[in-house]
Amino acid sequence: MGTGDFICISMTGGAPWGFRLQGGKEQKQPLQVAKIRSQSKASDSGLCEGDEVVSINGNSCADLTYPEVIKLMESITDSLHLLIKRRVGAPFLFLENQPHPSFLQLLGCTSRLTVTLASRPSGWRKLTRGQHLGKQHPSLLLV
């Protein structure tokens, strides 16, 4: 998988979510976000093209084929929680004054950590690499 940051992305309201996936076990490729539809739930949540999908609603994607992923996605009716891995060096933003989830929370996607590459609403700030490695926020474990 290489190095990167683990981030939980949450969306509610049911499909369509507004993104397309590629890869899977049968292709010997990690499951990745191939395309984000503009002004969609995915773009609003901060999901980015190139993000590697580690789990979907707590289900590991490592051993899933693309058809299995599609079947899993079609079974989700209201809330979608993705644990994604974003490459090192990609922009990483979070809301200030919000509790930062622990790594175990991220694995279960029980909290919402929203990131975006687009314009930054007021109250958002960009972190330096050192800051989001835990030097200022030790509760956020990044691998």
Stockholm file with secondary structure:
# STOCKHOLM 1.0

chainA/1-143         MGTGDFICISMTGGAPWGFRLQGGKEQKQPLQVAKIRSQSKASDSGLCEGDEVVSINGNSCADLTYPEVIKLMESITDSLHLLIKRRVGAPFLFLENQPHPSFLQLLGCTSRLTVTLASRPSGWRKLTRGQHLGKQHPSLLLV
#=GR chainA/1-143 SS CCSEEEEEEEEESCSCCSEEEEEEGGGTEEEEEEEECTTSHHHHHTCCTTCEEEEETTEECTTCCHHHHHHHHHHCCSEEEEEEEEETTSCCEEETTSCCCCHHHHHHTCSCCCCCSSCCCTTEEECCTTGGGTTSCTTCCCC
#=GC SS_cons         CCSEEEEEEEEESCSCCSEEEEEEGGGTEEEEEEEECTTSHHHHHTCCTTCEEEEETTEECTTCCHHHHHHHHHHCCSEEEEEEEEETTSCCEEETTSCCCCHHHHHHTCSCCCCCSSCCCTTEEECCTTGGGTTSCTTCCCC
//
